[in-house]
């Protein structure tokens, strides 16, 4: 019998859930030194990407061309990826725009001698 409902669909999701819970417990209840040591070990695991890069053959010409020249495929997954990218980018742009507008408004008021709180 599975431990959680995530395991019935995807074992990776269950592992991520358990790892996240353990990390939260470590940060909340553990010492700084222990937490730093565990996170350093996790950072070392990122070196696996470099090892994999040198252990497989990569067609660098094709990588360079596909990095510069876009390739569009009209499939459901591809369009969802573009929609997600657009959604996350627009949110940041709008936040930046609001912050710039507020900053300019405050600067204009300051130069005019008006306080924001009057």
N, C-alpha and C positions, 0 to 999 in steps of 0.2 A: 504494500500500500504506500503511495507517495506521501511524503511529509507535508507538502503544501500543494495548492491547486496549480501553482506555476510549473511544478515538475511534470504534471500530466501533459502540458503543452510544449514546454521548452526547458530543458535541464540547465541551459546557460542562464536563463532568467532566474532560476532558483539559486544558482551559485552567486549571481550578482546580488541578489537580495540578501543572502547570508553574509557575503563579504561586506556589503554596505552596512548591515546591522553590526557586524563585528568592529568595523572601523569607527562607527559612531560610538559604540560602547568604549572602545579604546580611547578616543578623544575625550569623552566625557569623564571617564573614571581613571584613566591611566596617567602616568607622569609624562611630562614633556619629553624627557629623554627616551622613554620607551616608544612614544608615538613617533618621534623623529627617526628612531632606528628602523621602525617598521616601514615608514614612508620612504626611507633611503633604500630599503630592500626592494620596494615596489618600483622605485626609479631605476634601479639596476635592471629590473625586468624589461625596461624599455630598450636596453641594449640589444635585446633579441631582434629588434627591427634591423639594426645595423648588421648583425650576424646573418640574418636572412637575406639582406640585400647583396652581400658578397657570396652567399652560398648558392644562389640561383643565377641563371643567365638571363640578363635583361637586354632586350633590343633597344639600346639607348637612342638610336635614330628615330625609331617609332615613338618612343616616349617623348622626345623633343618635339616632333611634329605634332603629336596629339596634345601636347601642352600648349602650343601656340595656335594651332588651327582647331577650332571647335568642331565637334562631331555630334550631330543631333540625331536622335532616334525617337520616333514618335510612338513610344510604348507607355503603358500605364505607370510603371515604376519610374521611368525616366521623367515623365511629366510631374509626378508626385515629388520627386527630388527637387526639380526646379521650383515647384510651388513652395516647398519647405524653405529652400534657400531664399526665395523672394520674401517670404513671410518674416524670416529672422532678420534679413537685411533691412527691410522697410521699417521694422520696429525700432532698430537702432538709429536709422536715419531720422525718424520722427522724433525720437528722444533727443537726439543731438540738435535738431532744429528748434524744438521747444526750449532747450537750455540756452541756445544762442539768442533766441528772441527775448527770453526773460532777461538775459544778461544785457542785451542792448537797451531794453526798456528801463532797467535799473540804472544803467549808465546815463541815459538821457535824463531821467529824473534827478540823478545826483548832480549832473551838470546844470540843470535848471534850478537847483536848490530846493527841490521838493523831496520830502521824505516819503518813503513807501508807506509808513504807518500813520500818516495824517488823514 
